[in-house]
Amino acid sequence: MPVKDEEPKKMFYSIGEVARMFNVNTSLIRFWEGEFDIIRPQKNKKGNRLFTQKDVDNFHIIYHLVKERGFTLQGAKDKMKGNPNDTVNNAEVVKSLQKVKSFLLELKEQL
């Protein structure tokens, strides 16, 4: 399960925060940023990347396709270009199901 939903929504996230959300290295975040043109972080005066919630949502989709479904990077790019709405909807369904699973497992532990 990539993202912890307990974290409050912010205007901008650092690269370290995004990496922790998905439990990956910051180098993978930088790599995906270069590979996928839908990721467009702003940079501050120091050159640090500042990711918006939209960027995080796009990372969700990329993570879902590459890490959970096993797509190659090119396959993920093609899938996102071919039918982006379908891809987003599928990622949202998986995210919702993961929340339900977590809730049920927590409930099971309490019983």
Gaussian input, Z-matrix of N, CA and C with variables (Angstrom, degrees):
# hf/3-21g

backbone

0 1
 N
 C     1     B1
 C     2     B2     1     A1
 N     3     B3     2     A2     1     D1
 C     4     B4     3     A3     2     D2
 C     5     B5     4     A4     3     D3
 N     6     B6     5     A5     4     D4
 C     7     B7     6     A6     5     D5
 C     8     B8     7     A7     6     D6
 N     9     B9     8     A8     7     D7
 C    10    B10     9     A9     8     D8
 C    11    B11    10    A10     9     D9
 N    12    B12    11    A11    10    D10
 C    13    B13    12    A12    11    D11
 C    14    B14    13    A13    12    D12
 N    15    B15    14    A14    13    D13
 C    16    B16    15    A15    14    D14
 C    17    B17    16    A16    15    D15
 N    18    B18    17    A17    16    D16
 C    19    B19    18    A18    17    D17
 C    20    B20    19    A19    18    D18
 N    21    B21    20    A20    19    D19
 C    22    B22    21    A21    20    D20
 C    23    B23    22    A22    21    D21
 N    24    B24    23    A23    22    D22
 C    25    B25    24    A24    23    D23
 C    26    B26    25    A25    24    D24
 N    27    B27    26    A26    25    D25
 C    28    B28    27    A27    26    D26
 C    29    B29    28    A28    27    D27
 N    30    B30    29    A29    28    D28
 C    31    B31    30    A30    29    D29
 C    32    B32    31    A31    30    D30
 N    33    B33    32    A32    31    D31
 C    34    B34    33    A33    32    D32
 C    35    B35    34    A34    33    D33
 N    36    B36    35    A35    34    D34
 C    37    B37    36    A36    35    D35
 C    38    B38    37    A37    36    D36
 N    39    B39    38    A38    37    D37
 C    40    B40    39    A39    38    D38
 C    41    B41    40    A40    39    D39
 N    42    B42    41    A41    40    D40
 C    43    B43    42    A42    41    D41
 C    44    B44    43    A43    42    D42
 N    45    B45    44    A44    43    D43
 C    46    B46    45    A45    44    D44
 C    47    B47    46    A46    45    D45
 N    48    B48    47    A47    46    D46
 C    49    B49    48    A48    47    D47
 C    50    B50    49    A49    48    D48
 N    51    B51    50    A50    49    D49
 C    52    B52    51    A51    50    D50
 C    53    B53    52    A52    51    D51
 N    54    B54    53    A53    52    D52
 C    55    B55    54    A54    53    D53
 C    56    B56    55    A55    54    D54
 N    57    B57    56    A56    55    D55
 C    58    B58    57    A57    56    D56
 C    59    B59    58    A58    57    D57
 N    60    B60    59    A59    58    D58
 C    61    B61    60    A60    59    D59
 C    62    B62    61    A61    60    D60
 N    63    B63    62    A62    61    D61
 C    64    B64    63    A63    62    D62
 C    65    B65    64    A64    63    D63
 N    66    B66    65    A65    64    D64
 C    67    B67    66    A66    65    D65
 C    68    B68    67    A67    66    D66
 N    69    B69    68    A68    67    D67
 C    70    B70    69    A69    68    D68
 C    71    B71    70    A70    69    D69
 N    72    B72    71    A71    70    D70
 C    73    B73    72    A72    71    D71
 C    74    B74    73    A73    72    D72
 N    75    B75    74    A74    73    D73
 C    76    B76    75    A75    74    D74
 C    77    B77    76    A76    75    D75
 N    78    B78    77    A77    76    D76
 C    79    B79    78    A78    77    D77
 C    80    B80    79    A79    78    D78
 N    81    B81    80    A80    79    D79
 C    82    B82    81    A81    80    D80
 C    83    B83    82    A82    81    D81
 N    84    B84    83    A83    82    D82
 C    85    B85    84    A84    83    D83
 C    86    B86    85    A85    84    D84
 N    87    B87    86    A86    85    D85
 C    88    B88    87    A87    86    D86
 C    89    B89    88    A88    87    D87
 N    90    B90    89    A89    88    D88
 C    91    B91    90    A90    89    D89
 C    92    B92    91    A91    90    D90
 N    93    B93    92    A92    91    D91
 C    94    B94    93    A93    92    D92
 C    95    B95    94    A94    93    D93
 N    96    B96    95    A95    94    D94
 C    97    B97    96    A96    95    D95
 C    98    B98    97    A97    96    D96
 N    99    B99    98    A98    97    D97
 C   100   B100    99    A99    98    D98
 C   101   B101   100   A100    99    D99
 N   102   B102   101   A101   100   D100
 C   103   B103   102   A102   101   D101
 C   104   B104   103   A103   102   D102
 N   105   B105   104   A104   103   D103
 C   106   B106   105   A105   104   D104
 C   107   B107   106   A106   105   D105
 N   108   B108   107   A107   106   D106
 C   109   B109   108   A108   107   D107
 C   110   B110   109   A109   108   D108
 N   111   B111   110   A110   109   D109
 C   112   B112   111   A111   110   D110
 C   113   B113   112   A112   111   D111
 N   114   B114   113   A113   112   D112
 C   115   B115   114   A114   113   D113
 C   116   B116   115   A115   114   D114
 N   117   B117   116   A116   115   D115
 C   118   B118   117   A117   116   D116
 C   119   B119   118   A118   117   D117
 N   120   B120   119   A119   118   D118
 C   121   B121   120   A120   119   D119
 C   122   B122   121   A121   120   D120
 N   123   B123   122   A122   121   D121
 C   124   B124   123   A123   122   D122
 C   125   B125   124   A124   123   D123
 N   126   B126   125   A125   124   D124
 C   127   B127   126   A126   125   D125
 C   128   B128   127   A127   126   D126
 N   129   B129   128   A128   127   D127
 C   130   B130   129   A129   128   D128
 C   131   B131   130   A130   129   D129
 N   132   B132   131   A131   130   D130
 C   133   B133   132   A132   131   D131
 C   134   B134   133   A133   132   D132
 N   135   B135   134   A134   133   D133
 C   136   B136   135   A135   134   D134
 C   137   B137   136   A136   135   D135
 N   138   B138   137   A137   136   D136
 C   139   B139   138   A138   137   D137
 C   140   B140   139   A139   138   D138
 N   141   B141   140   A140   139   D139
 C   142   B142   141   A141   140   D140
 C   143   B143   142   A142   141   D141
 N   144   B144   143   A143   142   D142
 C   145   B145   144   A144   143   D143
 C   146   B146   145   A145   144   D144
 N   147   B147   146   A146   145   D145
 C   148   B148   147   A147   146   D146
 C   149   B149   148   A148   147   D147
 N   150   B150   149   A149   148   D148
 C   151   B151   150   A150   149   D149
 C   152   B152   151   A151   150   D150
 N   153   B153   152   A152   151   D151
 C   154   B154   153   A153   152   D152
 C   155   B155   154   A154   153   D153
 N   156   B156   155   A155   154   D154
 C   157   B157   156   A156   155   D155
 C   158   B158   157   A157   156   D156
 N   159   B159   158   A158   157   D157
 C   160   B160   159   A159   158   D158
 C   161   B161   160   A160   159   D159
 N   162   B162   161   A161   160   D160
 C   163   B163   162   A162   161   D161
 C   164   B164   163   A163   162   D162
 N   165   B165   164   A164   163   D163
 C   166   B166   165   A165   164   D164
 C   167   B167   166   A166   165   D165
 N   168   B168   167   A167   166   D166
 C   169   B169   168   A168   167   D167
 C   170   B170   169   A169   168   D168
 N   171   B171   170   A170   169   D169
 C   172   B172   171   A171   170   D170
 C   173   B173   172   A172   171   D171
 N   174   B174   173   A173   172   D172
 C   175   B175   174   A174   173   D173
 C   176   B176   175   A175   174   D174
 N   177   B177   176   A176   175   D175
 C   178   B178   177   A177   176   D176
 C   179   B179   178   A178   177   D177
 N   180   B180   179   A179   178   D178
 C   181   B181   180   A180   179   D179
 C   182   B182   181   A181   180   D180
 N   183   B183   182   A182   181   D181
 C   184   B184   183   A183   182   D182
 C   185   B185   184   A184   183   D183
 N   186   B186   185   A185   184   D184
 C   187   B187   186   A186   185   D185
 C   188   B188   187   A187   186   D186
 N   189   B189   188   A188   187   D187
 C   190   B190   189   A189   188   D188
 C   191   B191   190   A190   189   D189
 N   192   B192   191   A191   190   D190
 C   193   B193   192   A192   191   D191
 C   194   B194   193   A193   192   D192
 N   195   B195   194   A194   193   D193
 C   196   B196   195   A195   194   D194
 C   197   B197   196   A196   195   D195
 N   198   B198   197   A197   196   D196
 C   199   B199   198   A198   197   D197
 C   200   B200   199   A199   198   D198
 N   201   B201   200   A200   199   D199
 C   202   B202   201   A201   200   D200
 C   203   B203   202   A202   201   D201
 N   204   B204   203   A203   202   D202
 C   205   B205   204   A204   203   D203
 C   206   B206   205   A205   204   D204
 N   207   B207   206   A206   205   D205
 C   208   B208   207   A207   206   D206
 C   209   B209   208   A208   207   D207
 N   210   B210   209   A209   208   D208
 C   211   B211   210   A210   209   D209
 C   212   B212   211   A211   210   D210
 N   213   B213   212   A212   211   D211
 C   214   B214   213   A213   212   D212
 C   215   B215   214   A214   213   D213
 N   216   B216   215   A215   214   D214
 C   217   B217   216   A216   215   D215
 C   218   B218   217   A217   216   D216
 N   219   B219   218   A218   217   D217
 C   220   B220   219   A219   218   D218
 C   221   B221   220   A220   219   D219
 N   222   B222   221   A221   220   D220
 C   223   B223   222   A222   221   D221
 C   224   B224   223   A223   222   D222
 N   225   B225   224   A224   223   D223
 C   226   B226   225   A225   224   D224
 C   227   B227   226   A226   225   D225
 N   228   B228   227   A227   226   D226
 C   229   B229   228   A228   227   D227
 C   230   B230   229   A229   228   D228
 N   231   B231   230   A230   229   D229
 C   232   B232   231   A231   230   D230
 C   233   B233   232   A232   231   D231
 N   234   B234   233   A233   232   D232
 C   235   B235   234   A234   233   D233
 C   236   B236   235   A235   234   D234
 N   237   B237   236   A236   235   D235
 C   238   B238   237   A237   236   D236
 C   239   B239   238   A238   237   D237
 N   240   B240   239   A239   238   D238
 C   241   B241   240   A240   239   D239
 C   242   B242   241   A241   240   D240
 N   243   B243   242   A242   241   D241
 C   244   B244   243   A243   242   D242
 C   245   B245   244   A244   243   D243
 N   246   B246   245   A245   244   D244
 C   247   B247   246   A246   245   D245
 C   248   B248   247   A247   246   D246
 N   249   B249   248   A248   247   D247
 C   250   B250   249   A249   248   D248
 C   251   B251   250   A250   249   D249
 N   252   B252   251   A251   250   D250
 C   253   B253   252   A252   251   D251
 C   254   B254   253   A253   252   D252
 N   255   B255   254   A254   253   D253
 C   256   B256   255   A255   254   D254
 C   257   B257   256   A256   255   D255
 N   258   B258   257   A257   256   D256
 C   259   B259   258   A258   257   D257
 C   260   B260   259   A259   258   D258
 N   261   B261   260   A260   259   D259
 C   262   B262   261   A261   260   D260
 C   263   B263   262   A262   261   D261
 N   264   B264   263   A263   262   D262
 C   265   B265   264   A264   263   D263
 C   266   B266   265   A265   264   D264
 N   267   B267   266   A266   265   D265
 C   268   B268   267   A267   266   D266
 C   269   B269   268   A268   267   D267
 N   270   B270   269   A269   268   D268
 C   271   B271   270   A270   269   D269
 C   272   B272   271   A271   270   D270
 N   273   B273   272   A272   271   D271
 C   274   B274   273   A273   272   D272
 C   275   B275   274   A274   273   D273
 N   276   B276   275   A275   274   D274
 C   277   B277   276   A276   275   D275
 C   278   B278   277   A277   276   D276
 N   279   B279   278   A278   277   D277
 C   280   B280   279   A279   278   D278
 C   281   B281   280   A280   279   D279
 N   282   B282   281   A281   280   D280
 C   283   B283   282   A282   281   D281
 C   284   B284   283   A283   282   D282
 N   285   B285   284   A284   283   D283
 C   286   B286   285   A285   284   D284
 C   287   B287   286   A286   285   D285
 N   288   B288   287   A287   286   D286
 C   289   B289   288   A288   287   D287
 C   290   B290   289   A289   288   D288
 N   291   B291   290   A290   289   D289
 C   292   B292   291   A291   290   D290
 C   293   B293   292   A292   291   D291
 N   294   B294   293   A293   292   D292
 C   295   B295   294   A294   293   D293
 C   296   B296   295   A295   294   D294
 N   297   B297   296   A296   295   D295
 C   298   B298   297   A297   296   D296
 C   299   B299   298   A298   297   D297
 N   300   B300   299   A299   298   D298
 C   301   B301   300   A300   299   D299
 C   302   B302   301   A301   300   D300
 N   303   B303   302   A302   301   D301
 C   304   B304   303   A303   302   D302
 C   305   B305   304   A304   303   D303
 N   306   B306   305   A305   304   D304
 C   307   B307   306   A306   305   D305
 C   308   B308   307   A307   306   D306
 N   309   B309   308   A308   307   D307
 C   310   B310   309   A309   308   D308
 C   311   B311   310   A310   309   D309
 N   312   B312   311   A311   310   D310
 C   313   B313   312   A312   311   D311
 C   314   B314   313   A313   312   D312
 N   315   B315   314   A314   313   D313
 C   316   B316   315   A315   314   D314
 C   317   B317   316   A316   315   D315
 N   318   B318   317   A317   316   D316
 C   319   B319   318   A318   317   D317
 C   320   B320   319   A319   318   D318
 N   321   B321   320   A320   319   D319
 C   322   B322   321   A321   320   D320
 C   323   B323   322   A322   321   D321
 N   324   B324   323   A323   322   D322
 C   325   B325   324   A324   323   D323
 C   326   B326   325   A325   324   D324
 N   327   B327   326   A326   325   D325
 C   328   B328   327   A327   326   D326
 C   329   B329   328   A328   327   D327
 N   330   B330   329   A329   328   D328
 C   331   B331   330   A330   329   D329
 C   332   B332   331   A331   330   D330

   B1=1.4393
   B2=1.5254
   B3=1.3422
   B4=1.4393
   B5=1.5218
   B6=1.3116
   B7=1.4574
   B8=1.5141
   B9=1.3175
   B10=1.4569
   B11=1.5237
   B12=1.3219
   B13=1.4573
   B14=1.5176
   B15=1.3172
   B16=1.4456
   B17=1.5214
   B18=1.3366
   B19=1.4466
   B20=1.5269
   B21=1.3294
   B22=1.4671
   B23=1.5270
   B24=1.3191
   B25=1.4597
   B26=1.5214
   B27=1.3274
   B28=1.4608
   B29=1.5200
   B30=1.3256
   B31=1.4608
   B32=1.5237
   B33=1.3286
   B34=1.4585
   B35=1.5206
   B36=1.3262
   B37=1.4604
   B38=1.5234
   B39=1.3204
   B40=1.4626
   B41=1.5224
   B42=1.3135
   B43=1.4608
   B44=1.5360
   B45=1.3289
   B46=1.4635
   B47=1.5207
   B48=1.3363
   B49=1.4601
   B50=1.5253
   B51=1.3221
   B52=1.4647
   B53=1.5272
   B54=1.3143
   B55=1.4719
   B56=1.5295
   B57=1.3332
   B58=1.4687
   B59=1.5272
   B60=1.3336
   B61=1.4612
   B62=1.5285
   B63=1.3171
   B64=1.4625
   B65=1.5248
   B66=1.3283
   B67=1.4553
   B68=1.5309
   B69=1.3343
   B70=1.4659
   B71=1.5322
   B72=1.3128
   B73=1.4635
   B74=1.5248
   B75=1.3257
   B76=1.4696
   B77=1.5317
   B78=1.3294
   B79=1.4653
   B80=1.5294
   B81=1.3341
   B82=1.4622
   B83=1.5217
   B84=1.3196
   B85=1.4662
   B86=1.5299
   B87=1.3338
   B88=1.4726
   B89=1.5329
   B90=1.3274
   B91=1.4603
   B92=1.5241
   B93=1.3278
   B94=1.4640
   B95=1.5201
   B96=1.3210
   B97=1.4695
   B98=1.5355
   B99=1.3191
   B100=1.4587
   B101=1.5192
   B102=1.3197
   B103=1.4613
   B104=1.5264
   B105=1.3166
   B106=1.4615
   B107=1.5273
   B108=1.3222
   B109=1.4648
   B110=1.5286
   B111=1.3371
   B112=1.4637
   B113=1.5281
   B114=1.3215
   B115=1.4641
   B116=1.5219
   B117=1.3231
   B118=1.4599
   B119=1.5297
   B120=1.3337
   B121=1.4646
   B122=1.5239
   B123=1.3126
   B124=1.4577
   B125=1.5185
   B126=1.3120
   B127=1.4550
   B128=1.5243
   B129=1.3361
   B130=1.4585
   B131=1.5254
   B132=1.3281
   B133=1.4679
   B134=1.5216
   B135=1.3277
   B136=1.4646
   B137=1.5203
   B138=1.3403
   B139=1.4543
   B140=1.5206
   B141=1.3432
   B142=1.4606
   B143=1.5260
   B144=1.3297
   B145=1.4578
   B146=1.5236
   B147=1.3299
   B148=1.4577
   B149=1.5166
   B150=1.3288
   B151=1.4573
   B152=1.5202
   B153=1.3319
   B154=1.4602
   B155=1.5248
   B156=1.3277
   B157=1.4641
   B158=1.5280
   B159=1.3335
   B160=1.4679
   B161=1.5301
   B162=1.3323
   B163=1.4658
   B164=1.5269
   B165=1.3340
   B166=1.4690
   B167=1.5217
   B168=1.3395
   B169=1.4647
   B170=1.5260
   B171=1.3334
   B172=1.4659
   B173=1.5235
   B174=1.3353
   B175=1.4696
   B176=1.5222
   B177=1.3343
   B178=1.4725
   B179=1.5275
   B180=1.3071
   B181=1.4642
   B182=1.5339
   B183=1.3204
   B184=1.4611
   B185=1.5290
   B186=1.3228
   B187=1.4596
   B188=1.5268
   B189=1.3195
   B190=1.4697
   B191=1.5323
   B192=1.3206
   B193=1.4647
   B194=1.5247
   B195=1.3346
   B196=1.4697
   B197=1.5284
   B198=1.3096
   B199=1.4618
   B200=1.5329
   B201=1.3362
   B202=1.4556
   B203=1.5315
   B204=1.3209
   B205=1.4618
   B206=1.5234
   B207=1.3356
   B208=1.4584
   B209=1.5179
   B210=1.3175
   B211=1.4642
   B212=1.5202
   B213=1.3331
   B214=1.4569
   B215=1.5280
   B216=1.3215
   B217=1.4692
   B218=1.5230
   B219=1.3387
   B220=1.4654
   B221=1.5240
   B222=1.3099
   B223=1.4568
   B224=1.5212
   B225=1.3357
   B226=1.4651
   B227=1.5289
   B228=1.3313
   B229=1.4754
   B230=1.5235
   B231=1.3334
   B232=1.4635
   B233=1.5196
   B234=1.3240
   B235=1.4633
   B236=1.5307
   B237=1.3157
   B238=1.4610
   B239=1.5255
   B240=1.3286
   B241=1.4642
   B242=1.5194
   B243=1.3272
   B244=1.4591
   B245=1.5100
   B246=1.3222
   B247=1.4579
   B248=1.5288
   B249=1.3311
   B250=1.4633
   B251=1.5226
   B252=1.3204
   B253=1.4653
   B254=1.5215
   B255=1.3262
   B256=1.4611
   B257=1.5222
   B258=1.3226
   B259=1.4609
   B260=1.5186
   B261=1.3173
   B262=1.4649
   B263=1.5227
   B264=1.3302
   B265=1.4680
   B266=1.5192
   B267=1.3180
   B268=1.4696
   B269=1.5261
   B270=1.3233
   B271=1.4598
   B272=1.5241
   B273=1.3311
   B274=1.4617
   B275=1.5269
   B276=1.3213
   B277=1.4669
   B278=1.5303
   B279=1.3128
   B280=1.4665
   B281=1.5226
   B282=1.3153
   B283=1.4623
   B284=1.5331
   B285=1.3210
   B286=1.4676
   B287=1.5206
   B288=1.3223
   B289=1.4591
   B290=1.5281
   B291=1.3159
   B292=1.4618
   B293=1.5302
   B294=1.3240
   B295=1.4625
   B296=1.5259
   B297=1.3298
   B298=1.4706
   B299=1.5288
   B300=1.3248
   B301=1.4599
   B302=1.5291
   B303=1.3269
   B304=1.4626
   B305=1.5169
   B306=1.3249
   B307=1.4571
   B308=1.5238
   B309=1.3298
   B310=1.4615
   B311=1.5297
   B312=1.3279
   B313=1.4645
   B314=1.5280
   B315=1.3198
   B316=1.4587
   B317=1.5258
   B318=1.3120
   B319=1.4636
   B320=1.5208
   B321=1.3197
   B322=1.4695
   B323=1.5380
   B324=1.3271
   B325=1.4736
   B326=1.5230
   B327=1.3091
   B328=1.4621
   B329=1.5172
   B330=1.3367
   B331=1.4612
   B332=1.4891
   A1=107.37
   A2=118.75
   A3=120.00
   A4=116.15
   A5=119.69
   A6=120.29
   A7=111.47
   A8=114.30
   A9=120.78
   A10=107.28
   A11=117.58
   A12=121.35
   A13=112.98
   A14=118.42
   A15=120.40
   A16=112.35
   A17=117.68
   A18=120.80
   A19=109.81
   A20=117.03
   A21=119.29
   A22=111.29
   A23=115.45
   A24=120.82
   A25=109.03
   A26=115.85
   A27=121.87
   A28=108.36
   A29=115.93
   A30=119.76
   A31=110.99
   A32=115.90
   A33=121.08
   A34=110.22
   A35=114.69
   A36=121.86
   A37=108.46
   A38=116.33
   A39=120.09
   A40=108.64
   A41=115.93
   A42=119.99
   A43=110.40
   A44=116.57
   A45=120.06
   A46=112.06
   A47=116.53
   A48=120.13
   A49=111.12
   A50=116.32
   A51=120.16
   A52=110.13
   A53=116.40
   A54=120.35
   A55=110.64
   A56=117.19
   A57=120.45
   A58=111.34
   A59=117.37
   A60=120.59
   A61=111.06
   A62=115.92
   A63=121.11
   A64=112.62
   A65=116.54
   A66=121.67
   A67=111.37
   A68=115.08
   A69=121.81
   A70=108.20
   A71=116.39
   A72=121.63
   A73=110.70
   A74=115.58
   A75=119.68
   A76=110.89
   A77=116.84
   A78=119.32
   A79=110.75
   A80=117.85
   A81=120.29
   A82=110.24
   A83=117.52
   A84=121.12
   A85=109.65
   A86=116.91
   A87=120.61
   A88=110.64
   A89=116.71
   A90=120.88
   A91=110.68
   A92=116.91
   A93=120.05
   A94=111.45
   A95=116.62
   A96=120.16
   A97=110.29
   A98=116.40
   A99=120.60
   A100=113.28
   A101=116.60
   A102=121.54
   A103=114.00
   A104=117.92
   A105=122.03
   A106=109.67
   A107=115.86
   A108=119.90
   A109=113.77
   A110=118.39
   A111=120.18
   A112=111.40
   A113=117.03
   A114=121.67
   A115=107.46
   A116=115.47
   A117=120.17
   A118=110.55
   A119=117.03
   A120=118.12
   A121=111.43
   A122=114.23
   A123=119.30
   A124=106.46
   A125=116.28
   A126=119.48
   A127=108.37
   A128=115.10
   A129=118.65
   A130=109.53
   A131=117.25
   A132=121.03
   A133=112.72
   A134=116.64
   A135=120.78
   A136=112.09
   A137=117.36
   A138=120.99
   A139=113.51
   A140=116.91
   A141=120.67
   A142=109.86
   A143=115.60
   A144=120.76
   A145=110.24
   A146=115.52
   A147=122.14
   A148=107.42
   A149=116.11
   A150=121.97
   A151=110.52
   A152=116.38
   A153=122.05
   A154=109.68
   A155=116.18
   A156=120.46
   A157=110.22
   A158=117.35
   A159=121.69
   A160=110.03
   A161=116.78
   A162=120.31
   A163=110.61
   A164=116.49
   A165=120.69
   A166=110.02
   A167=116.87
   A168=120.47
   A169=110.95
   A170=116.71
   A171=120.40
   A172=111.30
   A173=116.99
   A174=119.91
   A175=110.52
   A176=116.82
   A177=120.05
   A178=110.12
   A179=115.72
   A180=120.81
   A181=109.97
   A182=116.37
   A183=120.57
   A184=110.09
   A185=116.40
   A186=120.99
   A187=110.63
   A188=115.57
   A189=120.55
   A190=111.05
   A191=116.27
   A192=119.45
   A193=112.48
   A194=116.30
   A195=119.86
   A196=112.27
   A197=117.30
   A198=120.59
   A199=113.12
   A200=117.71
   A201=119.85
   A202=112.99
   A203=116.97
   A204=119.41
   A205=113.12
   A206=117.77
   A207=121.49
   A208=115.87
   A209=117.77
   A210=120.50
   A211=110.05
   A212=115.99
   A213=120.37
   A214=106.74
   A215=116.76
   A216=118.67
   A217=110.64
   A218=116.39
   A219=119.10
   A220=110.48
   A221=117.03
   A222=120.58
   A223=111.96
   A224=116.53
   A225=120.94
   A226=110.54
   A227=116.52
   A228=120.00
   A229=110.49
   A230=116.51
   A231=120.80
   A232=111.45
   A233=116.69
   A234=121.19
   A235=110.26
   A236=116.39
   A237=120.29
   A238=111.55
   A239=117.18
   A240=120.23
   A241=111.60
   A242=116.47
   A243=121.19
   A244=113.74
   A245=116.82
   A246=120.88
   A247=108.29
   A248=117.01
   A249=119.69
   A250=113.69
   A251=118.21
   A252=120.09
   A253=111.21
   A254=116.57
   A255=120.95
   A256=110.37
   A257=116.60
   A258=121.87
   A259=110.76
   A260=117.02
   A261=121.86
   A262=110.01
   A263=116.49
   A264=119.90
   A265=111.73
   A266=117.51
   A267=120.99
   A268=111.17
   A269=116.85
   A270=120.57
   A271=110.36
   A272=117.26
   A273=121.36
   A274=111.28
   A275=116.91
   A276=120.61
   A277=109.56
   A278=116.98
   A279=121.03
   A280=109.88
   A281=117.03
   A282=121.61
   A283=110.25
   A284=116.78
   A285=120.98
   A286=111.44
   A287=116.26
   A288=119.85
   A289=112.03
   A290=116.54
   A291=119.89
   A292=110.49
   A293=116.69
   A294=120.04
   A295=110.64
   A296=116.19
   A297=120.59
   A298=109.90
   A299=116.47
   A300=120.76
   A301=110.72
   A302=116.73
   A303=120.33
   A304=111.23
   A305=115.77
   A306=120.29
   A307=110.95
   A308=116.22
   A309=120.09
   A310=112.11
   A311=116.22
   A312=119.37
   A313=110.82
   A314=116.19
   A315=120.30
   A316=110.51
   A317=116.44
   A318=121.99
   A319=110.62
   A320=116.16
   A321=121.49
   A322=110.37
   A323=115.80
   A324=120.29
   A325=111.47
   A326=117.28
   A327=121.73
   A328=112.80
   A329=116.87
   A330=119.62
   A331=112.84
   D1=115.80
   D2=-170.12
   D3=-73.43
   D4=-53.49
   D5=-168.60
   D6=-106.47
   D7=137.85
   D8=175.38
   D9=-85.45
   D10=117.70
   D11=-175.57
   D12=-80.11
   D13=-7.94
   D14=-179.21
   D15=-74.00
   D16=-17.96
   D17=-178.00
   D18=-70.14
   D19=135.77
   D20=-179.86
   D21=-68.51
   D22=151.43
   D23=178.14
   D24=-73.04
   D25=137.59
   D26=179.64
   D27=-126.61
   D28=166.06
   D29=175.42
   D30=-71.14
   D31=-43.90
   D32=-178.09
   D33=-134.95
   D34=147.63
   D35=177.55
   D36=-122.47
   D37=140.31
   D38=175.66
   D39=-75.73
   D40=166.54
   D41=179.63
   D42=-63.83
   D43=-34.81
   D44=177.90
   D45=-65.23
   D46=-40.22
   D47=178.45
   D48=-64.61
   D49=-42.39
   D50=179.41
   D51=-64.65
   D52=-42.77
   D53=179.31
   D54=-60.89
   D55=-41.65
   D56=178.92
   D57=-66.49
   D58=-35.72
   D59=178.85
   D60=-57.32
   D61=-38.90
   D62=-175.56
   D63=-102.62
   D64=0.68
   D65=179.71
   D66=57.11
   D67=47.21
   D68=178.33
   D69=-130.19
   D70=170.40
   D71=176.70
   D72=-78.19
   D73=153.51
   D74=177.63
   D75=-62.71
   D76=-28.69
   D77=179.60
   D78=-63.95
   D79=-33.74
   D80=177.55
   D81=-68.81
   D82=-37.73
   D83=177.42
   D84=-62.69
   D85=-45.08
   D86=177.69
   D87=-63.00
   D88=-40.14
   D89=179.80
   D90=-63.47
   D91=-49.20
   D92=179.47
   D93=-62.48
   D94=-35.00
   D95=177.01
   D96=-58.97
   D97=-41.31
   D98=179.27
   D99=-72.25
   D100=-30.55
   D101=-176.93
   D102=-83.78
   D103=-31.62
   D104=-174.74
   D105=-114.53
   D106=117.23
   D107=-176.71
   D108=-73.13
   D109=-6.55
   D110=177.39
   D111=-80.46
   D112=-11.19
   D113=176.38
   D114=-94.97
   D115=113.28
   D116=-177.84
   D117=-134.88
   D118=79.75
   D119=179.90
   D120=-71.94
   D121=150.95
   D122=171.78
   D123=-84.11
   D124=161.36
   D125=177.38
   D126=-125.45
   D127=139.83
   D128=177.78
   D129=-84.24
   D130=-175.85
   D131=-177.18
   D132=-61.40
   D133=-28.24
   D134=178.47
   D135=-79.92
   D136=-13.24
   D137=-178.16
   D138=95.21
   D139=5.18
   D140=178.33
   D141=-72.55
   D142=139.59
   D143=178.75
   D144=-75.41
   D145=137.26
   D146=176.61
   D147=-124.72
   D148=111.10
   D149=-175.92
   D150=-94.87
   D151=136.72
   D152=177.07
   D153=-85.95
   D154=172.16
   D155=176.52
   D156=-61.48
   D157=-34.83
   D158=177.75
   D159=-62.03
   D160=-41.49
   D161=176.73
   D162=-62.01
   D163=-43.08
   D164=179.02
   D165=-62.45
   D166=-41.85
   D167=177.52
   D168=-61.39
   D169=-39.66
   D170=177.48
   D171=-67.10
   D172=-36.37
   D173=174.51
   D174=-62.52
   D175=-35.81
   D176=176.20
   D177=-56.59
   D178=-46.65
   D179=-177.63
   D180=-65.26
   D181=-46.19
   D182=179.92
   D183=-62.22
   D184=-45.65
   D185=179.08
   D186=-59.27
   D187=-44.87
   D188=179.69
   D189=-59.05
   D190=-47.29
   D191=-177.27
   D192=-69.60
   D193=-45.55
   D194=-172.83
   D195=-82.28
   D196=-49.33
   D197=-173.44
   D198=-86.06
   D199=-39.27
   D200=-175.54
   D201=-90.99
   D202=-35.78
   D203=-177.46
   D204=-101.30
   D205=-10.67
   D206=174.33
   D207=81.06
   D208=20.84
   D209=177.55
   D210=-69.79
   D211=150.33
   D212=168.60
   D213=-75.27
   D214=167.49
   D215=178.59
   D216=-61.23
   D217=-43.29
   D218=179.10
   D219=-65.31
   D220=-39.92
   D221=177.33
   D222=-61.65
   D223=-40.77
   D224=178.01
   D225=-65.38
   D226=-41.71
   D227=177.88
   D228=-61.37
   D229=-46.11
   D230=-179.91
   D231=-63.00
   D232=-41.61
   D233=-179.67
   D234=-63.55
   D235=-41.50
   D236=-178.89
   D237=-69.88
   D238=-33.14
   D239=177.93
   D240=-77.76
   D241=-36.68
   D242=-175.71
   D243=-65.81
   D244=-50.29
   D245=-179.04
   D246=-148.62
   D247=78.27
   D248=-174.39
   D249=-63.31
   D250=-35.73
   D251=-179.11
   D252=-65.35
   D253=-41.81
   D254=178.69
   D255=-63.23
   D256=-41.41
   D257=179.36
   D258=-63.48
   D259=-44.80
   D260=178.95
   D261=-62.85
   D262=-45.11
   D263=179.94
   D264=-61.61
   D265=-42.89
   D266=178.60
   D267=-62.68
   D268=-41.63
   D269=179.40
   D270=-64.95
   D271=-38.76
   D272=178.67
   D273=-66.51
   D274=-39.11
   D275=178.35
   D276=-63.35
   D277=-45.00
   D278=179.27
   D279=-61.76
   D280=-42.85
   D281=179.34
   D282=-61.02
   D283=-44.23
   D284=178.90
   D285=-64.05
   D286=-42.58
   D287=178.99
   D288=-64.73
   D289=-34.45
   D290=177.84
   D291=-67.47
   D292=-36.80
   D293=176.04
   D294=-63.59
   D295=-44.28
   D296=178.99
   D297=-62.28
   D298=-43.68
   D299=179.61
   D300=-60.51
   D301=-45.18
   D302=178.95
   D303=-61.25
   D304=-43.22
   D305=179.00
   D306=-61.53
   D307=-45.61
   D308=-178.75
   D309=-65.47
   D310=-38.91
   D311=177.77
   D312=-65.99
   D313=-39.09
   D314=177.21
   D315=-65.05
   D316=-41.42
   D317=177.76
   D318=-62.80
   D319=-41.51
   D320=179.16
   D321=-61.16
   D322=-41.42
   D323=179.63
   D324=-63.52
   D325=-33.19
   D326=-178.79
   D327=-76.18
   D328=-20.00
   D329=-178.43
   D330=-78.43

